[in-house]
């Protein structure tokens, strides 16, 4: 994650989850009643970018890494995205270059590296890291679904910003 642990607040987590429930997807993974994985993504609220799933976060409990849970959660996420979001033409992911396990998983899942953004991440030890831009195209994209989704967003924005 780009945020440091001390920058995460209940408010910021609540805001991201709220946005994902309105304009995206949230999935959680449990094993024996223990939370071991979490995924959220949502679209931008502006029509020119509603065809892109971004703002993506996937987390696996560090004690559960390299046990196949990340792949299992990612497959479930992609299945949900394909089924529920035909208006999405591209999904983008922006991991840190130091997160090689995640980048390998994304590559196995068909994501392509488009660019590296140099020195985009600042670490507390004073060093900088690169952010990697990966993407995957949705071959089942439906333009009619995009127009319908944009109408949904316009209605949603009018409901949530109606101050009268």
Secondary structure, DSSP 4 states (H G I P E B T S, - for coil): --S-GGG--HHHHHHHHHHHHHHEEEEEEEETTEEEEEEEEEE-SSGGGTTEEEEEEEEE-GGGTTTTHHHHHHHHHHHHHHHH-TT--EEEE--BTT-HHHHHHHHHTT-EEEEEEEEEEE-TTS-EEEEEEEEEE-TT--HHHHHHHHHHHHHHHHHHT---
